[in-house]
Amino acid sequence: MDWNLRLLGIGAGIRSLGNALYFPFLALFLHNALNVGYLEIGFIVAGVGLVQLPFSFAGGLLTDRVGRKNLILIGLASEAVATLGLAYAFELRSLSGAISAAIVGGSITSASGAAFSAYIADFAKGSARTRGFTWFRIGFNAGYSAGVTMGGILVTSVGFAWAVGLAAAVVGGGALLMFVGLEPSPYDRALRSGGITEGGTAPPAQKTPGRSLRSSLSILARDRVALQVAIGFALAGLMLGQWGVTFPLFVHNVLGVSYSLLGLGLALNGLVVVFGQSATTESVIGRRHTSIFILGLGLTAVAYLGLGAAGLFGLFPLVVFFGAVFVLTIGENLLAIPSTTLPSNLAPPGEVGAYNGAFQTIGGTGFLVALVVGGAVLSLTANPLLIWAILTVPAIPAVVLLRRAARGIRPEADRA
């Protein structure tokens, strides 16, 4: 694998380490320290994310025109500054200040998301591209595993604000590393020389002129197959998004799992990715991306319903918690393969960034709605099994859409 992709994975790991120092505990801090209600937490997090959504798509269009590395650096540096502002707001216990910092920094950070995916796609195609995204995810989750373990200790020992301040320093270090060491991608070099190459890898003689923004939007709007896949991913996100906020709230407040054990359980998630993602990817190489995604949804549903049963009947909640984390992560490993690779595979030449940005925007909508839905369900019913039964329902239409879309995807694009 190219050294630049390894370095990008290291940078993703450092960024993830910083985020994991505080983000998995954010909902708990809002609820237990600032006395924000469950439903209000969902609306706050979803509202912040809603403002950021258009920036994901705009960033995808922009990275096809100004290059990958520039947006990666802008995103990381902005995230570091915004996280520092977030730390100050939490030190003051200012909810409005925290929301403002999250909106400003998160919007710029969201605009850089497609650049990471497009950078990887510039270097490889087919199964090599699938493996490239796999190693990026491994780096990301190695940082997450270390960060969430330390985060549980830091939040308990030095407080939430100081943990967030340290996170800002870590993310800033990642930005500096990328600035010094990361080289422009083949696509970046093609842009500098005056044209866009097919997929960023074709020789200069095969350059094609850059498209207008209107043309890019028109191409995506007419691609019914890609839109079906994106909407299927968004529907799946209604269920998958519960992992971020509803899951820790339920585990701590319903199952009674302590902060420290919650941190260890979330660290297990990162470890299963680090040591299992590569093997998971290799086991499905050559299979259809759409089928891999559906299998991942099934495992996620099983884990969620297991948590609900443990809460309802009070049967070994701690054991079920760790078991659910393991099963959820295996499902997550499967889901990550098509989620990261398929948008680039479906994209026409010169539109890799735009397609990744569009998928992140549409899929992100599902995750944002999930935050509100999760908070609403927690507020409306105290039945643990019913909570998770309701939250798994969106997987059904997601499966239907993906099966329909699979019939229109080119075989080579739908193969891992």
N, C-alpha and C positions, 0 to 999 in steps of 0.2 A: 504494500500500500504506500502511496505517495507520502513523503514526509509532511507536506502541507496538511493532508487530511489527518495525520496523527496529531499535528500541532493544533489543528482546529478542535479535535477531540479533547486534547488537554485543556484548551481554553474553555470549552464547554463544561468540562469537569470543574474548573475553578469557579466559573460563573454559577454552576449548580450548587457547589459547596456554599457559596455566599448566600444564595437564596434559601437553601435548606436550613441555615442557622436560625431562621425565624418564620418563614412562610408556613410550614406545616402547623405551627402553633398560633397563627394569626387569628383564626376564628375563636380559639379558646381565649386569647387575650381580649378580644373585643367583647366577648360574652362575660367572662369572669372578672376582668379588671375595669372595663368601661361600662359594664351592665347593658350592653346592646343585646336586644332580643334575637332569637333564632331567625325569624322572618326578616328583621331589619338587617342582619348580617348578610343574608342572601341578596337583599336589594342593594346594599352598599357595594359588595364585591361585584355584583352583576352590573351595577351602574357604572362603576369605574371601568370595567371591561368593555361595556357598550361604547363608551367614548373612544376607546382604543381600537375597536374593531376596524373602522375604515382605514386606519393607518397600516394594518397588515396588508391589505390589498394595494394601497398606494405604494407601500414599500416594495411589493412585488413588481409593480410596474416600474418603479424607480430603479431597482437593481438591474433590470434589463437595459437600462439606459446610462447609468453612471457607474455600474460595476458592483461586484460583491464585497470586496475588502473594505471599501469606503463605508458602506452601510454597517458592516459588522463592527467596525471601530466606533462609529458614531453611537450605535446602539449600546455597546458595552460601557463607554464613557458616560453616556447619559444615565444609564441604569445606576452606575456608581454614585453619581451626584444625587439622583433622586432618592436612592436608598439612604444616603446621609441625611437628606431632608426628612425622610420618614422617621429616622431615629430621633431627630430633634423634636418632631411633632409628638412622638410617643413619650419622650421625656417630659414634655409639657402636658401630656395626656389630652392633646388637642385632636379630636376626631376630624374636625374640618381641615386642620393642617395636614393630617395624614392622608386624607382623601385627595387634597390638592397635589401633594407630592407624588402620590401614586398615579394620578391622572397625567401630570406633565411628563414624568419619567417613563411611565408605561407606554404612553403614546409613541414616543420616539423609539423605545425598545421594540414595540410591536412592529414598527416599520422595518426593523432589521431582521425579523424572523425569516422571511423568505430568502434573504441573502445567504444565510447559513446553508439552507437546503440547496439553493442553486449552486453554491460554491462546490458542494460535494458532487452534484450532478454534472458539473463541468468536467470532472476528471474521469468519469466511468459511465458505462451503460450496462444493461442486462443484469446478470447476477453479480457482476463486480460492483455495480451501483448499489444493489441491495446490501452487499457486504460492507460497502463504505458507510452507508447509513447505520449499519449495525455497530460498527466501531465508534461512530460518533455517539450513539446512544449509550454504549458501554462507558465511554469517558464521562458523559453527562451523569450517569447514575453512580459511577464511582465517587464523584464529587458529592452527589446527593446523599449517598450512604454515610460518608464521613461527616457531612454537614449536619444531617438530622440527628446523628448520635451526639455530636458536640452541642447542637442546638438545645436538646433537651436538658443538658447539664447547664449550659449558659443561661437559659431562660430562668432556671431555678436558682442559680447561684448569684448572677450579677444583674438580672432583670432583663426585661424585654428590650428596652431602649438601647442598652449597651450591646446586646446581641445583634441588633439591627445595625448599630454603628460599626461593629466588626465586620458584618456582612458587606457594608459599603467598601471597606478597605480591601476585602478579598476580591470583590468584583472589579475594583479599580486596578488591582494587580493583574487580573486577567486581561483587561484592556491594554495595559502596558505591554504584556507579553505578546499579544496579537499585533500590536503596532510594530514591535521590533522584529518579530520572527516570521509572521505570515506573509507569504508572497502573493502577488495577484494571481488569480486563476487564469486559465487559458482564455476564458471569455473576457476577463478584464484586459488582458494584453491585446486581444483582438479589438476591443473598443478603443484602446489607446492608439492603435494603428489605423483607425478610421473606419471600421466596419464590424459587423456582428457575424460570427461564424456559426455554422450549424451545430447547436449544442455546445458551443465554445471549444470544440476540439478539431474542427476541420481546418485544413491549411489555408493560408491567405488567399489562394486563388479561388476558393469556394465561398468567399464572403458574400453576404447578401445585405442589402440596405436595411437600416433600422426601420421598424414600423412606427406609425403614429399611435398615440394613446387610443384614439378612436378605433383604429384598426385592431388593436389588441383586445379592446373591450368587445368588439364585434365578433372576433374569433371565438372568444370564450362564450358569449351569449348564444352562439349557434351550435356549440358543442354539447348536444343533449346528453351524450353518454357521460362526459366529465361532470356535468351538472347533477346527473342522477347519483353518481358516486359521491360527489361532495355533499349532497343533501342526505344521502345515506350515512355518511360520516357524521353529519350534524345531528341526525336523530340518535345515532349511537352515542354521541356526546352527551345527550340528555341523561343517559345512564352512567357513562364513564365519568362525567363531571362530578358525581357524588363522591368520588374518591378524594377530591381535594378539600372539601369543607364538611359535608354531611358525615363522612366516614369518621374523622377524628372526633367530631362532636358526639356522635352515637357511641363510639367506643369508650370515650371517657365518661360521658354523662349517663349513659344507659347501662353499658356493661361494667362500668366502674374501674376501668383500666387507668393506672396512674400515668402522669406525664412522662416519667422516666421509662416505664414499660412501653408507652405509646411511641416514644422516640426510638426504642430498640426495635419495635415492630416495624416502624417506617424505615429504619436502617436495613432491616431484613429485605425490604422491597428493593433497595439499591443493590444489596449483595446478590440477590437472585438474578438481577439484570446483569451485573458485572460478570458473574461466573456462569450464567445460563443463557444470555442473549445470543452469543455466538453459536452455541450448540443448537438453540432453537431455530436460528436462521438456517443453519446448515441442514437441519432436518426437514425443512420445507422448501429448499431450493428446487425450482422446477415446478412447484405447485402454483395454483392460481392465487393471486393476491386476494381476490374477492372471497374465496373459500377460506383462506387463512384468517381473514377478518371476521367472518361469521363464527369460526371456531373460537376465536378469542372472546367474542361477545358471549358465547355460551358459557365459557369458564367464569367470566365475570359475573354472570347471573347466578351461577351456582354458589360462588363465594358470598355474594350479597345475601342471598336467601339463607345461607348457613348462619350468617351473623344475626339475621332476624329470628331464626329458630332458637339460637343460643340466648338471645335476649328475652324471648317469650317464655321459654321453659327453664331458663337459668342453668343450663347444662354446660359446665366447663367453659365459661365465657373466655378465660384467658387462653386456653388451648385453641378454642375456635377462632379467636382473634388472630393468633399467629398463623393458624392454618389458612384462614381467609386471606391474610396478607400474601402467603405463598401462592395460593391458587390465583388470586388477583394478579400477581406479578407474572405468572406464566401466561395468563390471558393477555396481560399488557405487553409482554414480549412478542406475542403473536400479532396483536393489533398494531404494534409499532412498525412492523415490516411493510404492510401496504400503506399505512398512514404516511410514512415518510417517503416511500419510493414511488407509489402509484401516481401522484400528481406530476412528477417529473416525467414519468413514462408516457403519460397521456398528453403532455404538452407538445405543440408543434415547435419546430426550430425557432429559436429566438424568443420563445414565450415561457421558458422554464420558470423564471422569476414571477411572471404574472400569474401562472397557474398555481404555483406554490402560495403566493399571496392570497389568491382567491380561495383556495382550499382552507388556508388558515383562517380567513375571515368567515367563511360559511361554517366551517367546523367550530370555530370559536363561538359563534352564535349559539350553537347547541350547548356548549359548556356553560355559557352565561345564563341561559334559561335554566340549566340544571341547578345553578346556585339558588335561584328563586324557588324553583320547584322543591328542592331539598329542604329549604327553610320552611316552606309552606306545609309540607308533609309532616315535618317534625313538630310543627305548631298545631296541626289539626288532629293528629292521632297519636296515642301513646302505645299502640299495639306494635311491638318491634317487627313482627313478621309482616304485618300489613304495610308498614313503612317501606320495607325493601321490596315487597311484591309490587307496590305501585311504581317504585323507582326503576324497576327492570322492564316495565311494559314497552318503553320506546324502542327496545331492541327488536321488537317484532316488525314494525314497518321498515326499520333499517335493513333487516335481512331481505325483505321483499324487494326493496329498491336495488340492493346490491346484486341480487340474483338476476333482476331484469337488465341491469347495466352490463353484467358480465357477458351477455349475448352479443353486445355491440362493441366490446373492446377487442382490439387486435390481439391475437394469441401471444405474441412476443411481449406486448405491453402488460399483459395480465399474468405473466410468469415471474416468479421471484428469482 
